[in-house]
Amino acid sequence: MAGMNAAARFYSVFPAGDFGVPFAPPDVDSVGLIPDRGEMTSWTPLELAVKPGEWEGPLADYVNSNLTIRLCSRRLKDLLDGLRSEDDNVQWLPAYVTDLGGNREEYFVLHFPAPPDVLNLEPGETIYDDESGVLIRPCVSRRKATNRRLFNIPGLYTATIVHETIKQALEAAGIQGIECSPIRTR
């Protein structure tokens, strides 16, 4: 979708709120489960379950789990699919979450096979730790992100970056389990 407003803002969307946290079985290793980049050609749907105790509660649309993944309800998936641009490369991987009542619902892991080059790398904009190389403060380049609405930035793990029009749509739809934080954009 060309011609997006040059003053557009982007937001980091991440799981938040007092909702149930499903856990994968102990034999599922979150490290390397989904690569930072590359299409997933072989995938066995994940099975997660909310456990009684500290982490119990209703399920949200954007779900925290014990894995480093972006776990989305069908409702959130459908909304994001309808609003993303043709340039946004996403892959939806099936997963199932069972709540405390034994209800099993289909969810989807949002994967970005090809993270776009959207960071503003001018001095002082995007900041990495000199010693570890860890991303400390991203800055999205408006020029590089012109036709983007939904993407990730490697190093932000479970955060998803959305254009302000998607943020507004998430809020209008009452999507549960999200918190939005503005991303520096220049």
Residue frames as qw, qx, qy, qz and C-alpha x, y, z in Angstrom:
[[0.000, 0.889, 0.458, 0.000, 0.00, 0.00, 0.00],
 [0.486, 0.199, 0.020, 0.851, 1.96, 2.92, -1.30],
 [0.048, -0.600, -0.161, -0.782, 1.58, 6.51, -0.25],
 [0.563, -0.607, -0.516, 0.222, 1.40, 6.13, 3.50],
 [0.153, -0.977, -0.028, -0.144, 1.70, 9.35, 5.47],
 [0.561, 0.507, -0.420, 0.502, 5.34, 10.46, 5.79],
 [0.202, -0.535, 0.474, -0.669, 4.70, 11.42, 9.42],
 [0.856, -0.228, -0.375, -0.272, 3.39, 7.93, 10.23],
 [0.343, -0.591, 0.638, -0.355, 4.26, 6.38, 13.56],
 [0.706, 0.070, -0.701, -0.074, 5.09, 2.81, 14.38],
 [0.600, -0.546, 0.339, -0.477, 4.42, 0.95, 17.61],
 [0.231, 0.221, -0.938, 0.135, 5.84, -2.07, 19.33],
 [0.773, -0.276, -0.076, -0.566, 2.99, -4.39, 20.31],
 [0.280, 0.260, -0.892, 0.241, 3.72, -6.98, 22.94],
 [0.566, -0.432, -0.690, -0.132, 1.73, -9.35, 25.16],
 [0.009, 0.232, -0.478, 0.847, 0.46, -7.76, 28.38],
 [0.610, -0.324, -0.101, -0.717, -2.30, -7.94, 30.93],
 [0.425, -0.252, 0.759, -0.424, -3.68, -10.30, 33.53],
 [0.831, 0.238, -0.230, -0.447, -4.39, -13.26, 31.27],
 [0.939, -0.184, 0.288, 0.020, -3.61, -16.95, 31.30],
 [0.118, 0.726, -0.641, -0.220, -0.11, -17.99, 30.29],
 [0.985, 0.100, 0.005, -0.140, 0.02, -21.33, 28.49],
 [0.342, -0.639, 0.672, 0.154, 3.06, -23.56, 28.76],
 [0.728, 0.397, -0.513, -0.222, 4.55, -25.92, 26.22],
 [0.961, -0.260, -0.075, 0.060, 5.65, -29.36, 27.39],
 [0.478, -0.762, 0.346, 0.266, 9.16, -29.46, 28.88],
 [0.715, -0.012, 0.537, 0.448, 10.57, -31.23, 25.82],
 [0.420, 0.808, 0.278, 0.307, 9.81, -28.23, 23.58],
 [0.548, -0.343, -0.004, 0.763, 12.91, -26.07, 23.44],
 [0.210, 0.918, 0.240, -0.235, 12.22, -22.43, 22.70],
 [0.169, -0.702, 0.475, 0.503, 15.80, -21.81, 21.54],
 [0.030, -0.261, 0.802, 0.537, 15.89, -22.44, 17.82],
 [0.434, 0.419, 0.761, -0.240, 12.21, -23.41, 17.65],
 [0.466, 0.826, 0.312, 0.064, 11.67, -20.68, 15.08],
 [0.621, 0.022, 0.103, 0.777, 14.65, -19.10, 13.32],
 [0.061, -0.577, -0.104, 0.808, 15.09, -15.32, 13.14],
 [0.434, 0.536, -0.278, -0.669, 14.57, -15.56, 9.40],
 [0.111, 0.170, -0.925, -0.321, 13.61, -18.10, 6.78],
 [0.711, -0.095, -0.260, -0.646, 10.37, -19.74, 5.78],
 [0.494, -0.219, 0.785, -0.303, 9.27, -22.59, 8.01],
 [0.545, 0.231, -0.628, -0.505, 8.88, -25.57, 5.67],
 [0.576, -0.166, -0.799, 0.051, 8.44, -28.20, 8.36],
 [0.235, -0.332, 0.377, -0.832, 6.25, -27.47, 11.36],
 [0.371, -0.346, -0.861, 0.048, 4.44, -29.59, 13.90],
 [0.307, -0.719, -0.182, -0.596, 1.63, -27.60, 15.53],
 [0.115, 0.274, -0.669, 0.681, 2.50, -26.63, 19.10],
 [0.568, -0.563, -0.572, -0.180, 0.35, -27.84, 21.99],
 [0.124, 0.292, -0.467, 0.826, 0.29, -25.49, 24.98],
 [0.483, -0.584, -0.640, -0.124, -1.82, -25.52, 28.13],
 [0.219, -0.683, 0.230, -0.658, -2.63, -23.08, 30.90],
 [0.520, -0.065, -0.778, 0.345, -1.58, -24.49, 34.28],
 [0.473, -0.794, -0.360, -0.128, -3.39, -23.93, 37.56],
 [0.627, -0.426, -0.180, 0.627, -1.77, -21.47, 39.93],
 [0.221, -0.592, 0.018, 0.775, 0.02, -18.21, 39.42],
 [0.039, -0.216, 0.547, 0.807, -0.32, -18.16, 35.62],
 [0.168, 0.464, 0.863, 0.112, -3.99, -19.12, 35.27],
 [0.195, 0.524, 0.163, -0.813, -6.60, -16.84, 33.75],
 [0.682, 0.621, 0.335, -0.193, -8.63, -16.31, 30.59],
 [0.643, 0.071, 0.426, 0.633, -6.85, -16.42, 27.25],
 [0.089, 0.729, -0.030, -0.678, -6.09, -13.19, 25.42],
 [0.724, 0.680, 0.063, -0.095, -5.77, -12.48, 21.70],
 [0.475, 0.669, -0.490, 0.293, -2.01, -11.93, 21.98],
 [0.881, -0.456, -0.086, -0.091, -0.68, -14.49, 24.40],
 [0.090, -0.712, 0.674, -0.171, 2.40, -14.69, 26.57],
 [0.980, -0.061, -0.176, -0.076, 3.77, -18.20, 26.91],
 [0.676, -0.600, 0.350, 0.245, 6.91, -19.90, 28.17],
 [0.717, 0.217, 0.408, 0.522, 8.26, -19.83, 24.60],
 [0.098, -0.521, 0.153, 0.834, 9.75, -16.91, 22.70],
 [0.191, 0.337, 0.769, 0.509, 6.97, -16.75, 20.11],
 [0.291, 0.066, 0.011, -0.954, 4.22, -14.41, 18.96],
 [0.032, 0.278, 0.960, -0.009, 1.06, -16.37, 19.78],
 [0.283, 0.076, -0.083, -0.953, -2.13, -14.94, 18.26],
 [0.515, 0.336, 0.690, -0.381, -5.81, -15.85, 18.37],
 [0.394, 0.417, 0.690, 0.440, -7.65, -16.43, 15.10],
 [0.049, 0.928, 0.358, -0.090, -9.38, -13.09, 15.67],
 [0.250, -0.806, 0.269, 0.465, -6.04, -11.27, 15.87],
 [0.480, -0.081, 0.698, 0.525, -4.63, -13.24, 12.92],
 [0.332, 0.647, 0.636, 0.260, -7.61, -12.32, 10.73],
 [0.037, -0.966, -0.140, 0.216, -7.39, -8.66, 11.69],
 [0.350, -0.647, 0.446, 0.510, -3.64, -8.46, 10.99],
 [0.483, 0.142, 0.731, 0.460, -3.98, -10.33, 7.69],
 [0.259, 0.794, 0.532, 0.141, -6.64, -7.89, 6.54],
 [0.086, -0.984, -0.021, 0.156, -4.56, -4.82, 7.39],
 [0.586, -0.444, 0.419, 0.532, -1.01, -5.76, 6.44],
 [0.368, 0.728, -0.285, -0.503, 0.50, -4.47, 3.22],
 [0.921, 0.372, -0.103, -0.048, 1.50, -6.60, 0.26],
 [0.402, 0.665, -0.540, 0.324, 5.14, -5.99, 1.25],
 [0.483, -0.514, 0.565, -0.428, 4.70, -7.48, 4.73],
 [0.616, 0.212, -0.750, -0.114, 6.00, -11.05, 4.66],
 [0.516, -0.356, 0.567, -0.535, 4.34, -13.17, 7.34],
 [0.510, 0.026, -0.843, -0.169, 3.80, -16.86, 7.97],
 [0.642, -0.378, 0.243, -0.621, 1.15, -18.24, 10.31],
 [0.356, 0.191, -0.911, 0.086, 2.06, -21.50, 12.07],
 [0.679, -0.458, -0.357, -0.449, -0.72, -23.44, 13.81],
 [0.145, 0.187, -0.778, 0.582, -0.73, -24.00, 17.56],
 [0.559, -0.516, -0.556, -0.335, -3.32, -25.16, 20.06],
 [0.014, -0.319, 0.556, -0.768, -3.94, -23.80, 23.54],
 [0.523, -0.443, -0.720, -0.107, -5.94, -25.65, 26.18],
 [0.229, -0.598, 0.226, -0.734, -7.42, -23.57, 29.00],
 [0.167, -0.226, 0.809, -0.515, -8.11, -24.73, 32.56],
 [0.710, 0.154, 0.325, -0.605, -11.60, -25.85, 31.58],
 [0.612, 0.003, 0.765, 0.202, -10.17, -28.26, 29.01],
 [0.554, 0.781, 0.222, -0.185, -11.25, -26.15, 26.03],
 [0.602, -0.164, 0.453, 0.636, -8.74, -26.47, 23.17],
 [0.354, 0.875, 0.152, -0.292, -8.54, -23.47, 20.85],
 [0.746, 0.357, 0.196, 0.527, -6.59, -22.93, 17.67],
 [0.168, -0.899, 0.105, 0.391, -3.99, -20.17, 17.86],
 [0.757, 0.583, 0.021, 0.294, -1.29, -19.14, 15.44],
 [0.586, -0.505, 0.132, 0.620, 2.39, -18.35, 15.80],
 [0.383, 0.921, 0.016, -0.068, 3.21, -15.20, 13.85],
 [0.727, -0.255, 0.337, 0.542, 6.53, -15.69, 12.07],
 [0.304, 0.894, -0.133, -0.300, 8.38, -13.19, 9.89],
 [0.923, 0.127, 0.214, 0.291, 10.46, -15.17, 7.36],
 [0.566, 0.359, 0.090, 0.737, 12.27, -12.11, 6.02],
 [0.255, -0.778, -0.296, 0.492, 12.60, -9.23, 8.50],
 [0.450, 0.810, 0.173, 0.333, 12.76, -6.05, 6.43],
 [0.520, 0.000, -0.139, 0.843, 15.63, -3.58, 6.52],
 [0.119, -0.838, -0.403, -0.347, 13.75, -0.75, 8.28],
 [0.568, -0.643, -0.209, 0.470, 16.16, 0.54, 10.92],
 [0.202, 0.952, -0.096, 0.207, 17.50, 4.08, 10.76],
 [0.872, -0.169, -0.097, 0.449, 21.23, 3.50, 11.15],
 [0.225, 0.784, -0.120, 0.566, 22.26, 7.15, 11.17],
 [0.393, 0.135, -0.621, 0.664, 24.50, 7.97, 14.16],
 [0.138, -0.039, 0.503, -0.853, 22.53, 8.24, 17.41],
 [0.641, -0.057, -0.227, -0.731, 19.26, 6.81, 16.06],
 [0.941, -0.153, -0.269, -0.134, 19.27, 3.01, 16.47],
 [0.139, -0.723, 0.609, -0.297, 21.45, 2.08, 19.43],
 [0.915, -0.025, -0.401, 0.031, 23.15, -1.26, 20.08],
 [0.658, -0.707, 0.242, 0.098, 25.22, -2.18, 23.14],
 [0.300, 0.786, -0.533, -0.091, 28.87, -1.88, 22.05],
 [0.223, -0.439, 0.863, -0.111, 30.01, -5.00, 23.89],
 [0.514, 0.120, 0.829, -0.186, 27.14, -7.46, 23.44],
 [0.048, -0.024, -0.672, -0.739, 25.59, -6.17, 20.21],
 [0.030, 0.534, 0.822, -0.196, 22.15, -6.28, 21.88],
 [0.005, 0.562, 0.385, 0.732, 19.59, -3.88, 20.44],
 [0.179, -0.292, -0.556, 0.758, 18.88, -1.22, 23.07],
 [0.282, 0.625, 0.298, -0.664, 16.81, 1.37, 21.20],
 [0.462, 0.325, 0.667, 0.486, 15.48, 0.79, 17.71],
 [0.196, 0.584, 0.031, -0.787, 14.63, 3.66, 15.41],
 [0.599, 0.453, 0.641, 0.154, 12.49, 2.93, 12.35],
 [0.134, -0.220, 0.367, 0.894, 13.36, 4.80, 9.18],
 [0.520, 0.541, 0.348, -0.562, 10.20, 6.29, 7.68],
 [0.398, 0.597, -0.493, -0.493, 11.82, 6.12, 4.26],
 [0.118, 0.246, -0.957, -0.097, 12.71, 2.42, 4.56],
 [0.169, 0.259, 0.895, -0.321, 9.34, 1.50, 6.11],
 [0.298, 0.161, -0.186, -0.922, 7.19, 3.41, 3.62],
 [0.660, -0.006, -0.495, -0.565, 5.19, 0.39, 2.47],
 [0.375, -0.017, -0.883, 0.281, 5.29, -1.55, 5.73],
 [0.539, -0.511, -0.065, -0.667, 2.50, -2.03, 8.24],
 [0.887, -0.389, 0.163, -0.186, 3.40, -5.26, 10.08],
 [0.682, 0.494, -0.481, 0.243, 6.93, -6.49, 10.69],
 [0.786, -0.578, -0.072, 0.206, 9.50, -7.44, 13.27],
 [0.187, 0.848, -0.453, 0.201, 12.91, -6.16, 14.21],
 [0.836, 0.015, -0.495, 0.237, 15.37, -8.94, 15.06],
 [0.322, 0.172, -0.541, 0.757, 16.32, -8.65, 18.71],
 [0.399, -0.234, 0.194, -0.865, 12.88, -7.58, 19.94],
 [0.047, -0.003, 0.985, -0.169, 11.73, -11.23, 20.25],
 [0.114, 0.497, 0.855, -0.091, 8.01, -11.25, 21.08],
 [0.152, 0.623, 0.143, -0.754, 7.33, -7.66, 20.04],
 [0.466, 0.494, 0.618, 0.396, 5.59, -7.03, 16.75],
 [0.099, -0.328, 0.057, 0.938, 5.95, -3.69, 15.01],
 [0.268, 0.641, 0.707, 0.130, 2.78, -2.17, 13.57],
 [0.106, 0.341, 0.227, 0.906, 1.90, 0.97, 11.66],
 [0.169, 0.071, 0.454, -0.872, -0.32, 3.38, 13.57],
 [0.613, 0.007, -0.302, -0.730, -3.35, 2.41, 11.44],
 [0.654, -0.083, -0.751, -0.022, -3.04, -1.18, 12.68],
 [0.184, -0.044, -0.663, 0.724, -2.61, 0.02, 16.28],
 [0.387, 0.030, 0.116, -0.914, -5.83, 2.01, 15.95],
 [0.703, -0.011, -0.518, -0.486, -7.65, -0.99, 14.47],
 [0.488, -0.034, -0.816, 0.309, -6.43, -3.26, 17.30],
 [0.036, 0.086, 0.522, -0.848, -7.77, -0.80, 19.86],
 [0.523, 0.053, -0.134, -0.840, -11.07, -0.30, 18.00],
 [0.703, -0.009, -0.652, -0.284, -11.58, -4.08, 17.79],
 [0.673, -0.582, 0.252, -0.380, -10.93, -4.50, 21.52],
 [0.784, 0.270, -0.535, 0.164, -8.03, -6.90, 21.00],
 [0.688, -0.702, 0.107, -0.149, -7.08, -8.27, 24.42],
 [0.886, -0.298, 0.154, 0.321, -3.65, -8.90, 25.85],
 [0.615, 0.481, 0.076, 0.620, -1.70, -6.18, 24.07],
 [0.278, -0.825, -0.069, 0.487, 0.27, -3.18, 25.08],
 [0.595, 0.670, 0.168, 0.410, 1.49, -0.66, 22.51],
 [0.448, -0.700, 0.062, 0.552, 4.57, 1.45, 22.92],
 [0.473, 0.869, -0.077, -0.123, 5.73, 4.02, 20.35],
 [0.823, -0.032, 0.219, 0.524, 8.90, 3.17, 18.46],
 [0.142, -0.685, 0.207, 0.684, 11.28, 5.98, 17.64],
 [0.627, 0.531, 0.509, 0.255, 10.63, 6.87, 14.01],
 [0.092, -0.752, 0.171, 0.631, 12.69, 9.30, 11.95]]
